[in-house]
């Protein structure tokens, strides 16, 4: 599938075939594509909690407005971010770069994030937004549908997945085979309303 076709046909699907399973190879391919998503300073701060335990899925569904996608999707991911990835052996992110690039980037990473909690969180959310879209478009290109989700109790889900204190949950991404057509697009804003040239009036 061409990228433009995946973008045009991707919809947030609410109804998945509970009996369909993705192969291990498909899941691995999808996640391997996702981790090619860009992150600032290449810190790769996303973390994918792939929930396969059925009892855990049921518990998460209970604190997620009883949304069926949690239990019915073939692949259910709690998309998280490590807020401190910038300082965890940051040399790993530039190990294959030329020395002069490494010598510039590593101090720059430290300077950009150290002591700046809001910057760390903002960056985490940007990274997760980018990787979520990559996941959904890659899934569509592989013949699967998806749904980004944020209707849940973040604190309770964090407890259920034993989220470390220096991590945050960004959203869920559910992927599988749709059993029901998505609604027609409910109302796209006119493009002139969302594009601002140069500056706001």
Helices and strands as residue ranges (DSSP letters): H 3-9, H 24-34, G 40-42, E 46-50, H 54-62, H 69-72, E 75-82, G 85-87, G 90-94, H 99-113, H 117-141, E 145-149, H 154-160, E 167-176, H 191-194
